[in-house]
Amino acid sequence: MTTKKESLLLHIGANVVIVIVIAFVLLASLGGTGAVHTLGKGRAIYQGNPAEPRVTLMVNVYWGTEYIEDMLKVFERYGVKTTFFVGGSWAAKNNALVKKIHEMGHEIGNHGYMHKDHKKLNYSQNRDEIIVTDKLVEGLIGVKMRLFAPPSGSMGEAMFDVCRDYNYSVIMWSKDTIDWRDKDESLVYKRAVKDIRNGDLVLMHPTAHTLAALPAILSYYKTNGMRCTTVSENLLGSDA
């Protein structure tokens, strides 16, 4: 016959097991470092290698063409190579600028063709958005892209299936400047540098206030021992 004390111990033991199982599942979903998050069968990368003092400014481009040349000049002045995720419809209208970004040593990633909600698209629709952009950019610069940043961060299983089948890594972000909404240079700066950590992926866009904040952001990283790199370099040595 089980005593009240034994019942209590069994209850506590069962709860401890449940907590351990939940913790294990959470750690597994984070890839052990916080770099990888899972969505069903798919996975997305939110951070580079946390063991290295590297940070990436991810520039997502569908508009803001008029600011890109000056952003490139700032990156060049600071000796920085970063990653531009370009929309296919934008790239189709700005061939020369896509080539210039590549020729200046920056990495180019895939941002879909028409900035659609990839969570709502089926396999065929996801493939069209991603692969049409893939072929377009490869035709312009002769390089096969391997990184895909879903517009608005919207992800679905069909999108992950396409990325897996076409050898793409899905890239998200660990910090967001929200520069498309808040047209404030000081806010962009604050969001790009506050509590900066090894491996951070910082999302930004080509805007007037982002351009204005860029020199100060890069100076802060340099002063604080953080090296600004491409996404691919930032991921080196991680389990992503």
C-alpha distance (Angstrom), angle and dihedral (degrees) to the residues before:
residue distance angle dihedral
M1 . . .
T2 3.83 . .
T3 3.80 116.2 .
K4 3.79 124.0 -140.7
K5 3.81 89.3 -108.3
E6 3.82 91.9 53.1
S7 3.81 91.0 47.9
L8 3.79 90.6 51.6
L9 3.80 91.6 50.0
L10 3.81 91.2 49.0
H11 3.82 90.0 49.8
I12 3.82 91.9 50.0
G13 3.79 91.5 46.4
A14 3.79 92.1 51.4
N15 3.81 91.2 51.0
V16 3.81 91.2 50.1
V17 3.81 90.0 52.9
I18 3.81 90.7 50.0
V19 3.82 91.7 51.0
I20 3.82 91.2 49.2
V21 3.80 91.8 49.9
I22 3.82 92.2 48.8
A23 3.82 90.9 48.5
F24 3.80 90.8 49.8
V25 3.80 92.0 50.6
L26 3.79 91.9 49.2
L27 3.79 92.8 49.3
A28 3.79 90.7 48.5
S29 3.79 91.8 51.4
L30 3.80 90.3 50.8
G31 3.78 93.2 51.3
G32 3.80 89.4 -122.0
T33 3.82 94.7 -78.7
G34 3.77 105.2 55.5
A35 3.81 88.5 -108.8
V36 3.79 97.9 110.1
H37 3.79 130.3 46.8
T38 3.79 123.4 -173.0
L39 3.77 131.7 -138.3
G40 3.78 109.5 -172.4
K41 3.80 104.9 -63.0
G42 3.79 94.2 -12.9
R43 3.77 132.3 77.2
A44 3.77 137.0 -156.9
I45 3.79 130.9 -159.0
Y46 3.79 116.8 -128.2
Q47 3.79 101.4 169.1
G48 3.77 141.7 26.4
N49 3.78 127.1 -131.0
P50 3.84 107.6 -38.2
A51 3.80 90.6 -159.1
E52 3.82 94.5 65.4
P53 3.86 128.5 65.6
R54 3.77 94.2 -122.3
V55 3.80 130.1 129.1
T56 3.80 132.0 -178.6
L57 3.78 130.7 -148.8
M58 3.81 103.4 -150.2
V59 3.80 110.0 -156.6
N60 3.81 111.9 -159.4
V61 3.80 111.4 -161.1
Y62 3.79 131.4 -160.6
W63 3.79 96.6 119.4
G64 3.81 138.4 5.2
T65 3.79 93.0 80.3
E66 3.79 91.0 154.0
Y67 3.82 91.7 64.8
I68 3.79 100.5 46.9
E69 3.82 98.1 81.3
D70 3.80 90.6 55.0
M71 3.81 91.9 45.1
L72 3.79 88.5 53.8
K73 3.80 89.5 52.8
V74 3.81 91.2 52.5
F75 3.80 92.2 48.7
E76 3.81 89.3 49.1
R77 3.80 92.4 49.3
Y78 3.81 90.1 54.5
G79 3.79 94.3 41.8
V80 3.81 92.0 -117.8
K81 3.79 129.2 150.9
T82 3.78 115.6 -167.0
T83 3.81 141.6 163.1
F84 3.79 126.5 -88.3
F85 3.81 115.2 -164.4
V86 3.79 104.5 -155.8
G87 3.77 129.4 -160.9
G88 3.79 113.0 -129.7
S89 3.81 94.7 -130.4
W90 3.82 88.9 52.7
A91 3.81 93.3 46.1
A92 3.80 90.8 50.6
K93 3.82 89.2 59.8
N94 3.81 96.4 39.6
N95 3.80 106.0 45.0
A96 3.80 94.7 147.6
L97 3.80 93.2 51.0
V98 3.81 92.5 49.2
K99 3.80 88.3 52.5
K100 3.80 91.9 47.6
I101 3.82 92.4 51.4
H102 3.80 88.7 52.4
E103 3.82 94.9 43.4
M104 3.81 90.1 53.3
G105 3.79 88.9 59.9
H106 3.78 101.2 -103.0
E107 3.78 123.2 138.9
I108 3.81 118.6 -115.3
G109 3.79 121.6 -148.5
N110 3.80 134.4 -173.3
H111 3.82 119.5 -99.0
G112 3.80 98.9 172.6
Y113 3.78 125.2 -100.0
M114 3.81 107.5 -91.9
H115 3.84 104.9 15.2
K116 3.79 93.1 -106.3
D117 3.80 129.5 167.8
H118 3.80 100.2 -95.9
K119 3.79 93.2 -167.5
K120 3.80 88.8 66.1
L121 3.81 95.9 46.6
N122 3.80 124.8 93.8
Y123 3.81 123.1 -132.3
S124 3.80 95.1 -87.1
Q125 3.80 93.4 47.2
N126 3.80 92.1 47.8
R127 3.79 90.5 48.9
D128 3.80 91.7 51.6
E129 3.81 92.8 50.4
I130 3.79 94.0 47.3
I131 3.79 103.8 34.1
V132 3.81 97.8 43.3
T133 3.81 86.8 56.2
D134 3.80 89.3 44.1
K135 3.81 93.2 56.0
L136 3.80 93.4 41.8
V137 3.80 94.6 53.9
E138 3.80 93.2 41.6
G139 3.80 88.3 53.9
L140 3.80 90.3 52.7
I141 3.81 101.9 44.9
G142 3.81 104.6 14.1
V143 3.82 92.8 -122.2
K144 3.79 128.2 118.0
M145 3.81 110.4 -132.6
R146 3.79 117.4 -134.7
L147 3.82 102.8 -180.0
F148 3.81 125.3 78.4
A149 3.81 123.7 -169.2
P150 3.83 109.3 -168.1
P151 3.82 112.9 -134.5
S152 3.82 111.2 -103.0
G153 3.80 87.7 0.4
S154 3.80 91.0 -83.2
M155 3.81 110.7 156.2
G156 3.80 134.7 -179.9
E157 3.78 137.5 173.3
A158 3.83 93.7 -105.5
M159 3.82 88.3 55.0
F160 3.80 91.2 51.3
D161 3.81 90.2 48.1
V162 3.81 91.2 54.6
C163 3.80 92.2 46.3
R164 3.80 90.8 50.2
D165 3.80 92.9 47.3
Y166 3.81 92.5 49.0
N167 3.81 96.7 40.3
Y168 3.82 98.6 -109.8
S169 3.80 127.2 149.0
V170 3.81 114.2 -142.2
I171 3.81 111.0 -129.1
M172 3.79 124.9 -161.1
W173 3.81 127.7 164.1
S174 3.79 141.0 -104.6
K175 3.82 95.3 -155.0
D176 3.80 129.6 32.3
T177 3.80 122.8 -161.5
I178 3.84 89.7 -164.0
D179 3.78 85.8 -148.4
W180 3.82 92.2 153.8
R181 3.81 89.3 66.0
D182 3.79 107.2 28.3
K183 3.76 108.9 51.7
D184 3.78 94.0 -162.2
E185 3.81 124.0 121.7
S186 3.81 93.5 -156.1
L187 3.82 92.6 51.6
V188 3.79 91.8 49.2
Y189 3.80 89.7 51.4
K190 3.80 94.1 46.2
R191 3.81 93.6 49.6
A192 3.79 92.6 47.0
V193 3.81 95.7 52.3
K194 3.81 108.7 26.2
D195 3.81 112.3 114.2
I196 3.80 90.1 -12.4
R197 3.80 112.0 -168.6
N198 3.78 136.8 -168.1
G199 3.79 110.3 -81.0
D200 3.79 97.0 17.5
L201 3.80 116.9 161.3
V202 3.80 107.8 -152.1
L203 3.80 118.2 -160.7
M204 3.80 120.4 -143.4
H205 3.81 141.7 149.2
P206 3.80 135.7 -144.8
T207 3.81 102.5 -87.8
A208 3.80 134.1 140.4
H209 3.82 93.7 -109.9
T210 3.82 92.8 45.3
L211 3.78 89.9 52.7
A212 3.80 89.9 49.1
A213 3.82 91.5 51.5
L214 3.80 96.3 43.0
P215 3.85 99.7 87.3
A216 3.81 92.0 50.6
I217 3.82 91.4 47.0
L218 3.80 92.7 51.4
S219 3.80 91.3 44.9
Y220 3.80 90.5 52.4
Y221 3.79 92.2 51.4
K222 3.80 91.9 48.9
T223 3.79 93.6 46.8
N224 3.79 90.9 50.0
G225 3.79 95.2 48.8
M226 3.80 97.3 -105.1
R227 3.80 117.8 137.7
C228 3.81 115.3 -146.4
T229 3.82 109.8 -137.8
T230 3.79 144.2 158.7
V231 3.79 118.9 -78.8
S232 3.81 91.3 -108.6
E233 3.79 92.3 53.9
N234 3.79 91.1 45.1
L235 3.80 89.7 56.7
L236 3.82 94.7 52.3
G237 3.77 111.6 121.6
S238 3.82 94.2 11.4
D239 3.79 125.3 114.0
A240 3.81 91.4 -117.3
